[in-house]
């Protein structure tokens, strides 16, 4: 079993890289804004905010249908990799367009969210098909750390691209940002086809026959241990119906909605950093340390939660710290204190 988990962990670790690319392609518009993106598209008023927000319209619309489809195929590795290649192509095309206009960017951002929506819920669903409940918390935390790592290192990558490639081959710096990140995403998607695991029921060349049997047996035993209706088979859309009828799902959905809304500052992190008066390069570099700390904190809290079996305080505690950070940010104009509030 330990050998199986080691093999699986190595492949699941690749999901973190995919999530980094997912978040990087989603948030690069905020970095591009510091080097002429908004001016070149002749945006006015709240148009940049609309451009950022439209991505989540497609994202919300596609998440549930994508997972329903994912549950009915045998090769999630091919499906997720294909979606990744598509959003990489959209990112690349965002920079390629020579006659670029605001409404074209709006359509591309909507399509980007529509395609990116397949990854995160799909990745969490894939993890739940391989890991038992007492193993899942840490692996999910490792996956979600990808967003924090992306926020940290995408700012560093963006600062290098925006500072060094401006004017190369006649393209402005923000276009190069989309070029480089789009191409990197497509390259990673090709690798993902061969690295990402499929479901335990799908034959895998990287597992020995006894490991394949053990993987299926582990999940059957874990499902039986936590299933009150052991004799009840889930067919068709009955699982979706049960989820829609469960008040806890709706309650958690509302809570997650509020948390996500409160975390929307992450999209504007480079802009918030720039308000402290530093250059575009320094502002992007200052974005990295808070997210690095957030990554370490997420890993520790998730690991401790798995060990103790507690979920409530391990969720509520960090949220209370975040509330304090928001209160500090809105109550002072001191540069040092405002930067500390970002942590």
N, C-alpha and C positions, 0 to 999 in steps of 0.2 A: 504493500500500500504506500509506503514511503517513497519507493521508486516511482510509482505511478504519479504521486503528487509532485515529485521533483520534475519529472518530464512535463507534466501539465503546467506547473508554475512557470517553467521556462518559455512555454508557448504563450501562456496568458500574459506574460510580461510584455510581449509584443503588442498587446492591446493598449498598453500604456502609451507606447510610441504612436499608435494610430490615434488615440485620444488627444495626444499633444498636437498632432497635425490637424485634427478636427477642430480643436479650439483655436489653434493658430490661424487657420483659414477663416474662422468666424470673426476673430477680433482684429484682423490686420487693418481694417478700415480706420480704427481708432489711431493706430500708429501712422498710417498714411495721411491722416488729417493734419499732422504736424508739419508735413512737407508738401503742401499744395493740393492735396486731393480735393478738398472742399472748394478751393478757388477755381481749379481747373474744370470742375463740373458746374461752376457758377451756382452753387447752392445758396439759398436765401432762407432766413428765419429758421424754422424747425426742420428743414428738409434733411439735414444730416441725421437728426434724431429719428426721423421717419425711415431713412435708409437703414439705420441700425435696427429699428424695431421690426421692419417688414420681414426680416429673416425668421423671426419667431412665429409669424403667422404660418408660414410653410412648415416650420418645425413642429408646431402643435398639431397641425392637420395630419401629419404623416406618421407620428410616433406609434399610435395604436394600430393602424392598418399595417404598418411595417412589421410589428411583432406578431400580429396574427398570421401574416404571410410567412414569417420566419419559422413559426412553429410547424408549418406544413411542408417544409423543404428538408432535404437531406444534407445539403452542403451550405451551411451558413457562412463558411469561409469564402466561398465564391460570391455569395450575395453581398456580404459586408465589404469585400474587396472591390466589387464592381461599383458600389455606392461611393466608396472612397475615391476611386478613379474619376467618377463623374464630378464629385465636388472639387477635386483637384483641377479638372479641366475647366470648370466654371470659374475658379479662382484665377487660372491662367488667362482665360478669355477676358476677365475683368481688366487685366492690364494690357492685353493685346489691342483692344478696340482703339482705333486711331480717331474715329469720329465719335468721341465719347460724350454722352449726354446723361443728365440726371435720371431720366426715366428708364434708360437702358440699364443703368446701375441698379435701379430699384427692382427691375425684373430679375436681374442676375442674383441679387441678394435674396429675393423670394425663393428662387430655384435652389440657391445654396442651402437655405434652411430646410427646404423640402427634401433634399437628398441627404443632408447631414443628419436629419432626424432618425435615420435608420440605425445609426451607429450606437449611441450610448444606451438606449433601452435594449437594443439588440445584444450589446456586449454584456449587460447585466443579466439578461435572460440566458445567454450562453453560459455565463458563470454558474447560474443556478442549476444548470443541467449537468454540471461536472462536480460541484462542491456541495458537501453537506452543510447544514445550517450553521454548525459551530465553526466551520471553516470559511464561511462566505463573507463575514464582516470584514476581515482583514483583506481579502482579495478585492472586494468592492472598494475598500478605502484606497488600495494601491491603484486601482483603475481611476478613481476620481482624483487622485493626486496628479493624474495627467493634466487636468485643467490648471492646477496651481503651477506645475512645472512649465506648462505652456505659457501661462501669463508671465512667468519669470523670464524664461529664456527667449520667448518670442520678442520681448522688449529688447533683449540684448542683440538678437539677430537683426531685428528691425533697425536698431541704432547703427549697426555696422553697414547694412545695405543702404539705408537712407543717407549715410554720411559718405560712402565711398563710390556708389554707382550712379550718382546723379549726373545726367547728361551723357552717360555711356551709350554709344550707338544711337544717340539722339533721343533717348527715352528719359523721362523725368524719374526721380528717385522713387516716388510712390508706385510707378508702374513696375519698376524692377522688384519691388517688394512682392507684388502679386505674381510676377514671373517666377521668382525663385521659390516661393512657398508653394505655388501651384505645381511646379515641376517636381519638387521634393515629395509632395503628396502622391503624385502619380507613381513615382519610383517606389515609394513605400507600399502602395496598393498592390503593385505587381508582386512584391515579396510576400505580402500578406496572404495571397492565394495559397502559398505553399507552407506557411508557418501557422496561421490561425487554426485552432482545432475545430472539428465538426462536432456533432452530437455523439454521445457514447454509443448510440445504436448504429452509427455509421462506421463501417470498417475503416481503420486508420493504419497507414503504413508505419507510423512512428510508435505504435503500441504493439507489444507482444500479445498473442492470443489470450494468455491468462490475465494480462493487464486489462484487455478489452472487456473480458467477462467481469473482472473485479469492478471496473468503472460502472458498468450497468448495475451490478449487484449492490454497490454502495448507495446509489441513488434510489433504488427500489426499497432498500431497508430504511433509508432516511425518510422517504415519502410515507412509508407504512407507519413509522414511528410518530409522525406528526399529522396523520390523516385520521380524522374522527369518523369519516365515512369510508372505511376501508374497502367496502364492497362496491362502492359507487365509481363507475367509470366516467371519465370526462371525455365527451365526444363532441365533435362539431364546435359550436360556439357556446357550449354550456359553461365553459370556464369564463368566457367573457361575461355571460349573463350573471354568474355568481359574483364576479367582481363588481359589476354595476349595482347589484342588490346589497352589497356589503357596505354598511355605513362607515366602517373603519377605512375603507379605500377612499371614500369621498372626503373624510376628515383629513387623512394624510395628504390627499391631493390638494386640498385648500391650504394646509400648512406648508406644503412644498411650494405652492404658488406664491405665498407671501415671502417665503425665504428666497426664492429665485428673484422676486421683484426687489427685495432689499439688497440682493447681490448684483443688481444691474450696474452698480458703480464700477464693477470690474471692467465693463465695456469701455467706460470713459476714464480708466485708470491713467493712461498717458496724459489725457487732458487735465485731470486733477493734479497730477504731478507737475505739469507745466505751469499751473497757477502759482507755483512757488517762485517763479521768476527765472528759472534756469533755461539754458539752451535746449533745443529739441533732443540732442544726443544725451545730455546729462539727465533730462527728464525721463527718457526711456530707460537709462541705466538705473535710475532711482526706483523704477517700478519693480525690479527684480527681488530685492531683499524681503519685502513683505510676503511675497508669494512663496519664497523659499522657506520662510518660517511657517507659513500656512501648510506647506507640504509636510514638514516634519511633525507639526502638531496633529494633522489628520492621521498620519501613520500611527503615532503614539496613542491617540485617543481610540482609534479602531482596534488596535491590538489589545489595549487594556479592557475595552468593552467585551471582546471575545473571551478574554481570560476570566473576567468577573461575571459575565452573563447579563450585565446591566446595559440597557439601551437608553432609558429615559434620561438619566443624568448626564450620560455621555453625549446626548444630543442637546439637552437644555443648557448645560454648562457653557459650551463654546458659543451658543447663541447669545447668552447673557453677556459674555465678553464682547461679542460683536456689537451689541446694543450700546455698551459703554463707549466703544470706538466711534459709533455714529454720533453720540452725544458730545464727545470731545471735538469731533470734526466741525460741528455746527456752532460751537460755543467760543471759538477762538480764531484769531487771524495770525497767531504766532507761527512762523514757518516750521520750527522744530517740532512743536506740539502737533501741528496739523499733519506732518509727515509721520509722527509716531502713531497718530490715530489710524493711519492706513494699515498698520500692523494688526 
